[in-house]
């Protein structure tokens, strides 16, 4: 068999929909200024699909900082990886400010959050070590574990009783191998919006010896009294050993960071392959991130506006009878029921009849029969946007209830 044969015979669980879905349901093109309203296929739509939580992506001060940094430094500087020739005082300044903000001794920049998490796990976990992790861990965590040589045990999502059983299994192994245990959870789960039970997890440290790494991509900038993250929200910053955040959400940029004890960060600095062998984060990204972090620290009104929209949207949807799962964060999943064609009909109606663009998630990401509409409120949205969206969702739900989408044919939607 030619290795490329599978590309045609078995394109994958999502690839099989490419012919009918590409350009509309998958790989859609949103155009125009990043905001609550953007252009999609020639029409303005109300957009709930951008992780621009604090509305910084097109903030005038952010755009000015980005433009000035690009004009001064260009996109190439610094050239090379940090260890060889891509190290600057500005990279160090950003690391120091990030560490101080999340109340850690040290931090290290990552070119991308995804590859950074992959490399962190691979660098920390050896063949004598064990990982205990949540079943809904992000793909970057799964891929990092695939590169690690140690054993791993999974517990059902947020099932702390089962997590303790996995810790017991892990403890028996490391007692024989002489290794250690790395416990991995997320602060905010990006699909469901619920929080990792950090308070209950850190309580397990009284009985078991392990180190805790949290992926707080969606919590950094949104959670906690100062926006320092989900561990700040729970009041356990001093008990979370490694804190991972990205710039792709609240900071509206590219990159990420890992923060913790100085000696651990130094070890990662010298052992993370994704950083040792990859080009340094370009200067405009670094200078831009410094500006964004300053605004995050000094202008709480952006986070306050975000939560005004979050609370209004989620309370109105719940009052209308919608199932939002267990979200306790800005991530707002609306759980509907139906098959693939019904999901297509719902999405098409939202976009074409109501001019609402939100992300749709179906099997295999969620169980069969579930249609998950994922809304991301931001500080750019208005209370009028909320009112309009909830009204539209009520009408969509009525059509689902009356089987209006039952016999829909995908090709006829666009004719």
BALOBA-1460 file (C-alpha; in Angstrom, 3 decimals):
// residues 415
<rec num="1" residu="x" x="0.000" y="0.000" z="0.000"/>
<rec num="2" residu="x" x="1.276" y="3.465" z="-0.884"/>
<rec num="3" residu="x" x="1.404" y="5.601" z="2.252"/>
<rec num="4" residu="x" x="-0.635" y="8.285" z="0.453"/>
<rec num="5" residu="x" x="-3.505" y="5.908" z="-0.357"/>
<rec num="6" residu="x" x="-5.190" y="6.621" z="2.978"/>
<rec num="7" residu="x" x="-5.449" y="10.289" z="2.058"/>
<rec num="8" residu="x" x="-8.129" y="9.294" z="-0.467"/>
<rec num="9" residu="x" x="-9.530" y="6.121" z="1.074"/>
<rec num="10" residu="x" x="-9.742" y="7.344" z="4.675"/>
<rec num="11" residu="x" x="-9.476" y="11.136" z="4.969"/>
<rec num="12" residu="x" x="-10.352" y="11.047" z="8.691"/>
<rec num="13" residu="x" x="-13.451" y="11.728" z="10.824"/>
<rec num="14" residu="x" x="-13.543" y="15.410" z="9.879"/>
<rec num="15" residu="x" x="-11.900" y="15.188" z="6.459"/>
<rec num="16" residu="x" x="-14.759" y="13.076" z="5.137"/>
<rec num="17" residu="x" x="-16.948" y="16.194" z="5.293"/>
<rec num="18" residu="x" x="-14.480" y="18.378" z="3.376"/>
<rec num="19" residu="x" x="-16.294" y="18.283" z="0.036"/>
<rec num="20" residu="x" x="-19.549" y="19.635" z="1.442"/>
<rec num="21" residu="x" x="-18.331" y="21.598" z="4.457"/>
<rec num="22" residu="x" x="-15.071" y="23.315" z="3.501"/>
<rec num="23" residu="x" x="-15.331" y="27.074" z="3.237"/>
<rec num="24" residu="x" x="-18.576" y="27.278" z="5.182"/>
<rec num="25" residu="x" x="-18.720" y="24.907" z="8.143"/>
<rec num="26" residu="x" x="-14.966" y="24.228" z="8.185"/>
<rec num="27" residu="x" x="-12.212" y="26.692" z="7.275"/>
<rec num="28" residu="x" x="-14.650" y="29.631" z="6.960"/>
<rec num="29" residu="x" x="-13.174" y="33.026" z="6.081"/>
<rec num="30" residu="x" x="-14.010" y="35.852" z="8.487"/>
<rec num="31" residu="x" x="-12.929" y="39.196" z="7.084"/>
<rec num="32" residu="x" x="-12.587" y="42.771" z="8.260"/>
<rec num="33" residu="x" x="-11.595" y="44.335" z="11.552"/>
<rec num="34" residu="x" x="-11.525" y="41.881" z="14.474"/>
<rec num="35" residu="x" x="-14.649" y="42.803" z="16.400"/>
<rec num="36" residu="x" x="-18.061" y="41.602" z="17.510"/>
<rec num="37" residu="x" x="-19.224" y="42.021" z="13.911"/>
<rec num="38" residu="x" x="-17.248" y="40.855" z="10.881"/>
<rec num="39" residu="x" x="-17.856" y="39.947" z="7.260"/>
<rec num="40" residu="x" x="-18.572" y="36.357" z="6.219"/>
<rec num="41" residu="x" x="-19.309" y="35.564" z="2.590"/>
<rec num="42" residu="x" x="-20.112" y="39.170" z="1.797"/>
<rec num="43" residu="x" x="-22.461" y="39.856" z="4.723"/>
<rec num="44" residu="x" x="-21.900" y="41.349" z="8.157"/>
<rec num="45" residu="x" x="-22.402" y="38.787" z="10.932"/>
<rec num="46" residu="x" x="-22.514" y="38.965" z="14.707"/>
<rec num="47" residu="x" x="-19.479" y="36.861" z="15.662"/>
<rec num="48" residu="x" x="-19.229" y="34.712" z="18.808"/>
<rec num="49" residu="x" x="-16.244" y="32.636" z="17.685"/>
<rec num="50" residu="x" x="-13.154" y="34.682" z="18.529"/>
<rec num="51" residu="x" x="-11.067" y="34.149" z="21.671"/>
<rec num="52" residu="x" x="-10.517" y="37.901" z="21.876"/>
<rec num="53" residu="x" x="-11.801" y="37.906" z="25.459"/>
<rec num="54" residu="x" x="-10.656" y="41.367" z="26.535"/>
<rec num="55" residu="x" x="-11.178" y="42.998" z="23.155"/>
<rec num="56" residu="x" x="-7.490" y="43.876" z="22.795"/>
<rec num="57" residu="x" x="-7.001" y="42.586" z="19.241"/>
<rec num="58" residu="x" x="-7.942" y="45.895" z="17.630"/>
<rec num="59" residu="x" x="-7.552" y="48.218" z="20.599"/>
<rec num="60" residu="x" x="-5.929" y="51.451" z="19.328"/>
<rec num="61" residu="x" x="-3.118" y="51.326" z="21.894"/>
<rec num="62" residu="x" x="-2.346" y="47.707" z="21.020"/>
<rec num="63" residu="x" x="-2.389" y="48.402" z="17.280"/>
<rec num="64" residu="x" x="-0.084" y="51.379" z="17.855"/>
<rec num="65" residu="x" x="2.391" y="49.315" z="19.907"/>
<rec num="66" residu="x" x="2.370" y="46.516" z="17.323"/>
<rec num="67" residu="x" x="2.883" y="48.918" z="14.422"/>
<rec num="68" residu="x" x="5.689" y="50.862" z="16.099"/>
<rec num="69" residu="x" x="7.487" y="47.651" z="17.068"/>
<rec num="70" residu="x" x="7.191" y="46.298" z="13.524"/>
<rec num="71" residu="x" x="8.486" y="49.581" z="12.098"/>
<rec num="72" residu="x" x="11.425" y="49.682" z="14.503"/>
<rec num="73" residu="x" x="12.440" y="46.033" z="14.494"/>
<rec num="74" residu="x" x="10.841" y="44.366" z="11.490"/>
<rec num="75" residu="x" x="9.484" y="40.834" z="11.698"/>
<rec num="76" residu="x" x="12.840" y="39.044" z="11.439"/>
<rec num="77" residu="x" x="14.646" y="40.289" z="14.559"/>
<rec num="78" residu="x" x="15.927" y="38.493" z="16.522"/>
<rec num="79" residu="x" x="17.242" y="35.837" z="14.148"/>
<rec num="80" residu="x" x="17.830" y="32.326" z="15.471"/>
<rec num="81" residu="x" x="16.766" y="30.363" z="18.514"/>
<rec num="82" residu="x" x="17.014" y="31.931" z="21.975"/>
<rec num="83" residu="x" x="19.933" y="29.733" z="23.029"/>
<rec num="84" residu="x" x="22.057" y="30.614" z="20.004"/>
<rec num="85" residu="x" x="21.359" y="34.131" z="18.742"/>
<rec num="86" residu="x" x="17.712" y="35.034" z="19.378"/>
<rec num="87" residu="x" x="17.908" y="36.287" z="22.962"/>
<rec num="88" residu="x" x="17.140" y="39.915" z="23.897"/>
<rec num="89" residu="x" x="16.558" y="42.006" z="27.005"/>
<rec num="90" residu="x" x="12.957" y="42.492" z="25.925"/>
<rec num="91" residu="x" x="12.312" y="38.752" z="26.000"/>
<rec num="92" residu="x" x="13.731" y="38.724" z="29.525"/>
<rec num="93" residu="x" x="11.639" y="41.762" z="30.510"/>
<rec num="94" residu="x" x="8.442" y="40.073" z="29.336"/>
<rec num="95" residu="x" x="9.351" y="36.890" z="31.219"/>
<rec num="96" residu="x" x="10.030" y="38.822" z="34.416"/>
<rec num="97" residu="x" x="6.746" y="40.756" z="34.176"/>
<rec num="98" residu="x" x="4.760" y="37.600" z="33.456"/>
<rec num="99" residu="x" x="6.330" y="35.804" z="36.420"/>
<rec num="100" residu="x" x="5.499" y="38.700" z="38.721"/>
<rec num="101" residu="x" x="1.928" y="38.894" z="37.439"/>
<rec num="102" residu="x" x="1.173" y="35.213" z="38.086"/>
<rec num="103" residu="x" x="3.209" y="35.295" z="41.333"/>
<rec num="104" residu="x" x="5.934" y="32.837" z="40.316"/>
<rec num="105" residu="x" x="9.706" y="33.003" z="40.722"/>
<rec num="106" residu="x" x="10.428" y="32.760" z="37.004"/>
<rec num="107" residu="x" x="8.847" y="32.366" z="33.580"/>
<rec num="108" residu="x" x="10.023" y="31.350" z="30.127"/>
<rec num="109" residu="x" x="8.539" y="32.430" z="26.798"/>
<rec num="110" residu="x" x="7.166" y="29.907" z="24.310"/>
<rec num="111" residu="x" x="6.947" y="30.515" z="20.571"/>
<rec num="112" residu="x" x="3.525" y="28.861" z="20.444"/>
<rec num="113" residu="x" x="1.361" y="27.592" z="23.268"/>
<rec num="114" residu="x" x="0.641" y="24.255" z="21.599"/>
<rec num="115" residu="x" x="4.217" y="23.266" z="20.813"/>
<rec num="116" residu="x" x="5.308" y="24.687" z="24.154"/>
<rec num="117" residu="x" x="3.049" y="22.373" z="26.145"/>
<rec num="118" residu="x" x="4.133" y="19.399" z="24.023"/>
<rec num="119" residu="x" x="7.763" y="20.175" z="24.766"/>
<rec num="120" residu="x" x="7.264" y="20.877" z="28.482"/>
<rec num="121" residu="x" x="5.805" y="17.424" z="29.074"/>
<rec num="122" residu="x" x="8.397" y="15.700" z="26.919"/>
<rec num="123" residu="x" x="11.225" y="17.476" z="28.772"/>
<rec num="124" residu="x" x="9.907" y="16.765" z="32.273"/>
<rec num="125" residu="x" x="8.709" y="13.173" z="32.040"/>
<rec num="126" residu="x" x="11.197" y="10.318" z="31.754"/>
<rec num="127" residu="x" x="10.672" y="6.576" z="31.496"/>
<rec num="128" residu="x" x="10.563" y="6.166" z="35.296"/>
<rec num="129" residu="x" x="7.905" y="8.856" z="35.772"/>
<rec num="130" residu="x" x="4.093" y="8.736" z="35.644"/>
<rec num="131" residu="x" x="1.510" y="11.235" z="34.398"/>
<rec num="132" residu="x" x="-2.005" y="11.510" z="35.847"/>
<rec num="133" residu="x" x="-4.333" y="13.580" z="33.660"/>
<rec num="134" residu="x" x="-7.940" y="14.558" z="32.995"/>
<rec num="135" residu="x" x="-9.811" y="12.755" z="30.210"/>
<rec num="136" residu="x" x="-10.737" y="16.066" z="28.558"/>
<rec num="137" residu="x" x="-7.149" y="17.238" z="28.296"/>
<rec num="138" residu="x" x="-6.390" y="19.466" z="25.306"/>
<rec num="139" residu="x" x="-4.749" y="17.947" z="22.237"/>
<rec num="140" residu="x" x="-1.421" y="19.625" z="23.075"/>
<rec num="141" residu="x" x="-1.330" y="17.719" z="26.373"/>
<rec num="142" residu="x" x="-2.157" y="14.441" z="24.636"/>
<rec num="143" residu="x" x="0.563" y="15.008" z="22.048"/>
<rec num="144" residu="x" x="3.081" y="15.904" z="24.756"/>
<rec num="145" residu="x" x="2.330" y="12.649" z="26.570"/>
<rec num="146" residu="x" x="2.834" y="10.716" z="23.338"/>
<rec num="147" residu="x" x="6.402" y="12.012" z="23.220"/>
<rec num="148" residu="x" x="7.083" y="11.228" z="26.888"/>
<rec num="149" residu="x" x="8.456" y="7.810" z="27.828"/>
<rec num="150" residu="x" x="6.695" y="7.493" z="31.173"/>
<rec num="151" residu="x" x="3.438" y="5.710" z="31.950"/>
<rec num="152" residu="x" x="0.198" y="7.655" z="32.124"/>
<rec num="153" residu="x" x="-3.137" y="7.189" z="33.876"/>
<rec num="154" residu="x" x="-6.318" y="9.035" z="32.945"/>
<rec num="155" residu="x" x="-9.267" y="9.883" z="35.182"/>
<rec num="156" residu="x" x="-12.799" y="10.787" z="34.034"/>
<rec num="157" residu="x" x="-13.262" y="14.513" z="33.639"/>
<rec num="158" residu="x" x="-13.139" y="16.294" z="37.009"/>
<rec num="159" residu="x" x="-13.715" y="13.010" z="38.880"/>
<rec num="160" residu="x" x="-11.397" y="13.680" z="41.809"/>
<rec num="161" residu="x" x="-12.278" y="10.418" z="43.562"/>
<rec num="162" residu="x" x="-11.065" y="8.521" z="40.499"/>
<rec num="163" residu="x" x="-8.075" y="10.851" z="40.184"/>
<rec num="164" residu="x" x="-7.010" y="9.755" z="43.669"/>
<rec num="165" residu="x" x="-7.203" y="6.120" z="42.548"/>
<rec num="166" residu="x" x="-4.915" y="6.946" z="39.636"/>
<rec num="167" residu="x" x="-2.527" y="8.667" z="42.030"/>
<rec num="168" residu="x" x="-2.469" y="5.500" z="44.117"/>
<rec num="169" residu="x" x="-1.585" y="3.459" z="41.023"/>
<rec num="170" residu="x" x="1.051" y="5.981" z="40.026"/>
<rec num="171" residu="x" x="2.552" y="6.012" z="43.518"/>
<rec num="172" residu="x" x="3.029" y="2.235" z="43.485"/>
<rec num="173" residu="x" x="4.914" y="2.490" z="40.211"/>
<rec num="174" residu="x" x="7.240" y="5.332" z="41.167"/>
<rec num="175" residu="x" x="8.040" y="3.607" z="44.467"/>
<rec num="176" residu="x" x="9.576" y="0.869" z="42.332"/>
<rec num="177" residu="x" x="11.109" y="3.016" z="39.592"/>
<rec num="178" residu="x" x="12.323" y="5.911" z="41.722"/>
<rec num="179" residu="x" x="10.552" y="8.359" z="39.415"/>
<rec num="180" residu="x" x="8.055" y="11.124" z="40.084"/>
<rec num="181" residu="x" x="4.418" y="11.973" z="39.328"/>
<rec num="182" residu="x" x="3.209" y="14.855" z="37.148"/>
<rec num="183" residu="x" x="-0.485" y="15.717" z="37.533"/>
<rec num="184" residu="x" x="-1.918" y="17.674" z="34.585"/>
<rec num="185" residu="x" x="-5.222" y="19.523" z="34.471"/>
<rec num="186" residu="x" x="-6.636" y="22.568" z="32.774"/>
<rec num="187" residu="x" x="-7.743" y="25.714" z="34.535"/>
<rec num="188" residu="x" x="-10.629" y="26.393" z="32.146"/>
<rec num="189" residu="x" x="-11.699" y="23.670" z="29.749"/>
<rec num="190" residu="x" x="-12.000" y="25.400" z="26.401"/>
<rec num="191" residu="x" x="-14.909" y="23.389" z="25.026"/>
<rec num="192" residu="x" x="-17.153" y="22.973" z="28.067"/>
<rec num="193" residu="x" x="-16.126" y="26.092" z="29.985"/>
<rec num="194" residu="x" x="-16.028" y="24.326" z="33.343"/>
<rec num="195" residu="x" x="-13.056" y="24.668" z="35.668"/>
<rec num="196" residu="x" x="-10.513" y="22.104" z="36.713"/>
<rec num="197" residu="x" x="-11.102" y="21.374" z="40.403"/>
<rec num="198" residu="x" x="-7.820" y="22.924" z="41.470"/>
<rec num="199" residu="x" x="-8.814" y="23.288" z="45.122"/>
<rec num="200" residu="x" x="-9.594" y="19.567" z="45.413"/>
<rec num="201" residu="x" x="-6.532" y="18.554" z="43.425"/>
<rec num="202" residu="x" x="-4.090" y="20.525" z="45.556"/>
<rec num="203" residu="x" x="-5.712" y="19.020" z="48.664"/>
<rec num="204" residu="x" x="-4.509" y="15.618" z="47.438"/>
<rec num="205" residu="x" x="-0.940" y="16.834" z="47.939"/>
<rec num="206" residu="x" x="-1.418" y="16.207" z="51.641"/>
<rec num="207" residu="x" x="-1.600" y="12.461" z="50.912"/>
<rec num="208" residu="x" x="0.419" y="11.989" z="47.716"/>
<rec num="209" residu="x" x="3.697" y="13.293" z="46.374"/>
<rec num="210" residu="x" x="3.220" y="14.839" z="42.943"/>
<rec num="211" residu="x" x="3.791" y="18.027" z="40.994"/>
<rec num="212" residu="x" x="0.883" y="19.925" z="39.447"/>
<rec num="213" residu="x" x="0.928" y="21.487" z="35.975"/>
<rec num="214" residu="x" x="-2.105" y="23.461" z="34.811"/>
<rec num="215" residu="x" x="-2.876" y="24.559" z="31.272"/>
<rec num="216" residu="x" x="-4.679" y="27.870" z="31.761"/>
<rec num="217" residu="x" x="-4.953" y="29.061" z="28.174"/>
<rec num="218" residu="x" x="-8.545" y="30.252" z="28.645"/>
<rec num="219" residu="x" x="-8.098" y="31.326" z="32.277"/>
<rec num="220" residu="x" x="-5.132" y="33.664" z="31.909"/>
<rec num="221" residu="x" x="-6.506" y="37.204" z="31.728"/>
<rec num="222" residu="x" x="-10.107" y="36.215" z="32.453"/>
<rec num="223" residu="x" x="-10.161" y="34.394" z="35.797"/>
<rec num="224" residu="x" x="-9.265" y="35.587" z="39.283"/>
<rec num="225" residu="x" x="-9.545" y="38.999" z="40.982"/>
<rec num="226" residu="x" x="-6.701" y="40.437" z="38.879"/>
<rec num="227" residu="x" x="-6.997" y="38.157" z="35.845"/>
<rec num="228" residu="x" x="-3.895" y="36.201" z="36.865"/>
<rec num="229" residu="x" x="-5.656" y="32.902" z="36.226"/>
<rec num="230" residu="x" x="-7.799" y="30.083" z="37.495"/>
<rec num="231" residu="x" x="-5.402" y="29.239" z="40.308"/>
<rec num="232" residu="x" x="-5.821" y="32.826" z="41.538"/>
<rec num="233" residu="x" x="-9.594" y="32.310" z="41.299"/>
<rec num="234" residu="x" x="-9.276" y="29.310" z="43.640"/>
<rec num="235" residu="x" x="-6.627" y="30.957" z="45.843"/>
<rec num="236" residu="x" x="-4.079" y="28.175" z="45.264"/>
<rec num="237" residu="x" x="-1.309" y="29.920" z="43.316"/>
<rec num="238" residu="x" x="1.294" y="28.840" z="45.861"/>
<rec num="239" residu="x" x="0.306" y="25.181" z="45.444"/>
<rec num="240" residu="x" x="0.303" y="24.972" z="41.642"/>
<rec num="241" residu="x" x="3.857" y="24.036" z="40.663"/>
<rec num="242" residu="x" x="3.809" y="24.967" z="36.985"/>
<rec num="243" residu="x" x="1.518" y="27.536" z="35.402"/>
<rec num="244" residu="x" x="1.081" y="27.535" z="31.622"/>
<rec num="245" residu="x" x="-0.580" y="30.422" z="29.805"/>
<rec num="246" residu="x" x="-0.897" y="31.527" z="26.192"/>
<rec num="247" residu="x" x="-1.101" y="34.858" z="24.396"/>
<rec num="248" residu="x" x="-3.625" y="33.569" z="21.849"/>
<rec num="249" residu="x" x="-6.695" y="34.262" z="23.984"/>
<rec num="250" residu="x" x="-6.862" y="37.276" z="26.342"/>
<rec num="251" residu="x" x="-3.635" y="38.742" z="24.966"/>
<rec num="252" residu="x" x="-4.839" y="38.492" z="21.355"/>
<rec num="253" residu="x" x="-1.426" y="37.534" z="20.043"/>
<rec num="254" residu="x" x="0.911" y="34.615" z="19.437"/>
<rec num="255" residu="x" x="3.077" y="32.760" z="21.933"/>
<rec num="256" residu="x" x="2.837" y="31.645" z="25.527"/>
<rec num="257" residu="x" x="4.790" y="31.073" z="28.723"/>
<rec num="258" residu="x" x="5.495" y="28.607" z="31.493"/>
<rec num="259" residu="x" x="6.044" y="29.855" z="35.056"/>
<rec num="260" residu="x" x="7.225" y="28.222" z="38.272"/>
<rec num="261" residu="x" x="10.262" y="27.757" z="40.528"/>
<rec num="262" residu="x" x="13.509" y="29.202" z="39.166"/>
<rec num="263" residu="x" x="15.341" y="25.904" z="39.042"/>
<rec num="264" residu="x" x="12.506" y="24.190" z="37.166"/>
<rec num="265" residu="x" x="12.163" y="27.000" z="34.623"/>
<rec num="266" residu="x" x="15.932" y="26.981" z="34.126"/>
<rec num="267" residu="x" x="15.798" y="23.240" z="33.472"/>
<rec num="268" residu="x" x="13.039" y="23.720" z="30.893"/>
<rec num="269" residu="x" x="14.932" y="26.594" z="29.306"/>
<rec num="270" residu="x" x="17.816" y="24.234" z="28.574"/>
<rec num="271" residu="x" x="15.780" y="21.139" z="27.700"/>
<rec num="272" residu="x" x="12.627" y="22.114" z="25.780"/>
<rec num="273" residu="x" x="13.358" y="21.018" z="22.231"/>
<rec num="274" residu="x" x="10.606" y="23.192" z="20.741"/>
<rec num="275" residu="x" x="12.425" y="26.277" z="22.050"/>
<rec num="276" residu="x" x="16.031" y="25.159" z="21.621"/>
<rec num="277" residu="x" x="15.557" y="24.310" z="17.952"/>
<rec num="278" residu="x" x="12.998" y="26.945" z="16.902"/>
<rec num="279" residu="x" x="13.343" y="30.620" z="16.027"/>
<rec num="280" residu="x" x="12.851" y="33.115" z="18.827"/>
<rec num="281" residu="x" x="9.544" y="34.955" z="19.210"/>
<rec num="282" residu="x" x="9.814" y="38.010" z="16.864"/>
<rec num="283" residu="x" x="10.288" y="41.388" z="18.475"/>
<rec num="284" residu="x" x="6.892" y="42.884" z="17.499"/>
<rec num="285" residu="x" x="5.222" y="39.951" z="19.276"/>
<rec num="286" residu="x" x="7.319" y="40.556" z="22.389"/>
<rec num="287" residu="x" x="6.845" y="44.333" z="22.498"/>
<rec num="288" residu="x" x="3.156" y="43.869" z="21.704"/>
<rec num="289" residu="x" x="2.800" y="41.342" z="24.524"/>
<rec num="290" residu="x" x="4.414" y="43.767" z="26.973"/>
<rec num="291" residu="x" x="1.792" y="46.367" z="26.053"/>
<rec num="292" residu="x" x="-1.049" y="43.865" z="26.350"/>
<rec num="293" residu="x" x="0.188" y="42.676" z="29.739"/>
<rec num="294" residu="x" x="0.403" y="46.272" z="30.954"/>
<rec num="295" residu="x" x="-3.215" y="46.834" z="29.940"/>
<rec num="296" residu="x" x="-4.282" y="43.591" z="31.560"/>
<rec num="297" residu="x" x="-2.665" y="44.707" z="34.830"/>
<rec num="298" residu="x" x="-3.634" y="48.362" z="34.810"/>
<rec num="299" residu="x" x="-7.014" y="48.454" z="33.051"/>
<rec num="300" residu="x" x="-9.410" y="46.058" z="34.797"/>
<rec num="301" residu="x" x="-12.332" y="47.629" z="32.940"/>
<rec num="302" residu="x" x="-11.695" y="45.290" z="29.986"/>
<rec num="303" residu="x" x="-12.163" y="42.227" z="32.174"/>
<rec num="304" residu="x" x="-15.141" y="43.822" z="33.933"/>
<rec num="305" residu="x" x="-16.841" y="44.502" z="30.575"/>
<rec num="306" residu="x" x="-16.164" y="40.899" z="29.529"/>
<rec num="307" residu="x" x="-17.873" y="39.538" z="32.636"/>
<rec num="308" residu="x" x="-20.839" y="41.876" z="32.201"/>
<rec num="309" residu="x" x="-21.436" y="40.283" z="28.795"/>
<rec num="310" residu="x" x="-20.701" y="36.763" z="30.082"/>
<rec num="311" residu="x" x="-23.166" y="37.042" z="32.953"/>
<rec num="312" residu="x" x="-25.893" y="38.546" z="30.759"/>
<rec num="313" residu="x" x="-25.497" y="35.960" z="28.009"/>
<rec num="314" residu="x" x="-25.340" y="32.929" z="30.266"/>
<rec num="315" residu="x" x="-28.151" y="34.030" z="32.585"/>
<rec num="316" residu="x" x="-30.512" y="34.820" z="29.692"/>
<rec num="317" residu="x" x="-29.744" y="31.544" z="27.920"/>
<rec num="318" residu="x" x="-30.355" y="29.560" z="31.114"/>
<rec num="319" residu="x" x="-33.577" y="31.452" z="31.783"/>
<rec num="320" residu="x" x="-34.687" y="30.476" z="28.268"/>
<rec num="321" residu="x" x="-34.134" y="26.822" z="29.150"/>
<rec num="322" residu="x" x="-30.851" y="26.170" z="27.354"/>
<rec num="323" residu="x" x="-28.352" y="23.655" z="28.697"/>
<rec num="324" residu="x" x="-24.949" y="25.321" z="29.222"/>
<rec num="325" residu="x" x="-23.387" y="22.368" z="31.001"/>
<rec num="326" residu="x" x="-21.174" y="23.257" z="33.962"/>
<rec num="327" residu="x" x="-19.483" y="26.355" z="32.620"/>
<rec num="328" residu="x" x="-18.079" y="28.731" z="35.217"/>
<rec num="329" residu="x" x="-16.023" y="30.764" z="32.766"/>
<rec num="330" residu="x" x="-16.569" y="32.982" z="29.724"/>
<rec num="331" residu="x" x="-16.693" y="29.891" z="27.483"/>
<rec num="332" residu="x" x="-20.405" y="29.375" z="26.789"/>
<rec num="333" residu="x" x="-21.431" y="26.001" z="25.319"/>
<rec num="334" residu="x" x="-25.041" y="25.681" z="24.204"/>
<rec num="335" residu="x" x="-25.905" y="21.977" z="24.111"/>
<rec num="336" residu="x" x="-28.536" y="20.984" z="21.565"/>
<rec num="337" residu="x" x="-29.513" y="17.572" z="20.220"/>
<rec num="338" residu="x" x="-29.658" y="16.225" z="16.705"/>
<rec num="339" residu="x" x="-27.691" y="14.565" z="13.939"/>
<rec num="340" residu="x" x="-25.160" y="15.919" z="11.466"/>
<rec num="341" residu="x" x="-27.731" y="17.267" z="9.020"/>
<rec num="342" residu="x" x="-29.691" y="18.975" z="11.782"/>
<rec num="343" residu="x" x="-26.443" y="20.552" z="12.953"/>
<rec num="344" residu="x" x="-25.852" y="21.811" z="9.423"/>
<rec num="345" residu="x" x="-29.364" y="23.253" z="9.284"/>
<rec num="346" residu="x" x="-28.997" y="25.003" z="12.622"/>
<rec num="347" residu="x" x="-25.691" y="26.534" z="11.617"/>
<rec num="348" residu="x" x="-26.967" y="27.601" z="8.212"/>
<rec num="349" residu="x" x="-30.054" y="29.250" z="9.727"/>
<rec num="350" residu="x" x="-27.999" y="31.091" z="12.337"/>
<rec num="351" residu="x" x="-25.653" y="32.453" z="9.698"/>
<rec num="352" residu="x" x="-28.071" y="33.143" z="6.841"/>
<rec num="353" residu="x" x="-31.337" y="34.006" z="8.597"/>
<rec num="354" residu="x" x="-30.006" y="35.643" z="11.760"/>
<rec num="355" residu="x" x="-26.504" y="36.703" z="10.646"/>
<rec num="356" residu="x" x="-24.959" y="35.035" z="13.704"/>
<rec num="357" residu="x" x="-21.615" y="33.287" z="13.363"/>
<rec num="358" residu="x" x="-20.662" y="30.883" z="16.135"/>
<rec num="359" residu="x" x="-18.618" y="27.687" z="16.212"/>
<rec num="360" residu="x" x="-20.405" y="24.376" z="15.814"/>
<rec num="361" residu="x" x="-19.049" y="21.152" z="17.279"/>
<rec num="362" residu="x" x="-20.293" y="17.665" z="16.381"/>
<rec num="363" residu="x" x="-19.102" y="14.075" z="16.658"/>
<rec num="364" residu="x" x="-16.310" y="12.950" z="17.096"/>
<rec num="365" residu="x" x="-15.456" y="15.961" z="19.286"/>
<rec num="366" residu="x" x="-18.706" y="15.497" z="21.236"/>
<rec num="367" residu="x" x="-20.882" y="12.359" z="21.551"/>
<rec num="368" residu="x" x="-23.151" y="11.330" z="18.683"/>
<rec num="369" residu="x" x="-26.497" y="13.089" z="18.783"/>
<rec num="370" residu="x" x="-25.073" y="16.205" z="20.422"/>
<rec num="371" residu="x" x="-24.820" y="19.579" z="18.691"/>
<rec num="372" residu="x" x="-22.658" y="21.979" z="20.642"/>
<rec num="373" residu="x" x="-22.753" y="25.648" z="19.742"/>
<rec num="374" residu="x" x="-19.756" y="27.313" z="21.387"/>
<rec num="375" residu="x" x="-20.095" y="31.014" z="22.130"/>
<rec num="376" residu="x" x="-17.145" y="33.150" z="23.195"/>
<rec num="377" residu="x" x="-18.300" y="36.438" z="24.779"/>
<rec num="378" residu="x" x="-15.820" y="39.302" z="24.653"/>
<rec num="379" residu="x" x="-15.481" y="42.851" z="25.895"/>
<rec num="380" residu="x" x="-16.311" y="43.927" z="22.329"/>
<rec num="381" residu="x" x="-19.878" y="42.588" z="22.543"/>
<rec num="382" residu="x" x="-22.882" y="44.608" z="23.673"/>
<rec num="383" residu="x" x="-25.968" y="43.805" z="25.704"/>
<rec num="384" residu="x" x="-27.955" y="44.333" z="22.496"/>
<rec num="385" residu="x" x="-25.885" y="41.545" z="20.913"/>
<rec num="386" residu="x" x="-26.867" y="39.313" z="23.820"/>
<rec num="387" residu="x" x="-30.587" y="40.071" z="23.546"/>
<rec num="388" residu="x" x="-30.608" y="39.470" z="19.795"/>
<rec num="389" residu="x" x="-28.685" y="36.185" z="20.077"/>
<rec num="390" residu="x" x="-30.893" y="34.712" z="22.786"/>
<rec num="391" residu="x" x="-34.006" y="35.564" z="20.749"/>
<rec num="392" residu="x" x="-32.519" y="33.846" z="17.694"/>
<rec num="393" residu="x" x="-31.553" y="30.768" z="19.703"/>
<rec num="394" residu="x" x="-35.118" y="30.433" z="20.997"/>
<rec num="395" residu="x" x="-36.418" y="30.337" z="17.440"/>
<rec num="396" residu="x" x="-33.759" y="27.809" z="16.423"/>
<rec num="397" residu="x" x="-34.688" y="25.586" z="19.366"/>
<rec num="398" residu="x" x="-38.344" y="25.699" z="18.316"/>
<rec num="399" residu="x" x="-37.410" y="24.513" z="14.832"/>
<rec num="400" residu="x" x="-35.392" y="21.665" z="16.330"/>
<rec num="401" residu="x" x="-38.285" y="20.696" z="18.572"/>
<rec num="402" residu="x" x="-40.673" y="20.576" z="15.605"/>
<rec num="403" residu="x" x="-38.269" y="18.514" z="13.453"/>
<rec num="404" residu="x" x="-37.910" y="21.316" z="10.907"/>
<rec num="405" residu="x" x="-34.327" y="20.241" z="10.187"/>
<rec num="406" residu="x" x="-35.021" y="16.502" z="10.146"/>
<rec num="407" residu="x" x="-35.016" y="15.863" z="6.389"/>
<rec num="408" residu="x" x="-32.701" y="18.651" z="5.343"/>
<rec num="409" residu="x" x="-30.343" y="18.002" z="2.420"/>
<rec num="410" residu="x" x="-26.978" y="19.693" z="2.668"/>
<rec num="411" residu="x" x="-26.487" y="20.370" z="-1.032"/>
<rec num="412" residu="x" x="-29.901" y="22.070" z="-1.258"/>
<rec num="413" residu="x" x="-29.054" y="24.546" z="1.500"/>
<rec num="414" residu="x" x="-26.805" y="26.440" z="-0.857"/>
<rec num="415" residu="x" x="-29.075" y="26.297" z="-3.916"/>
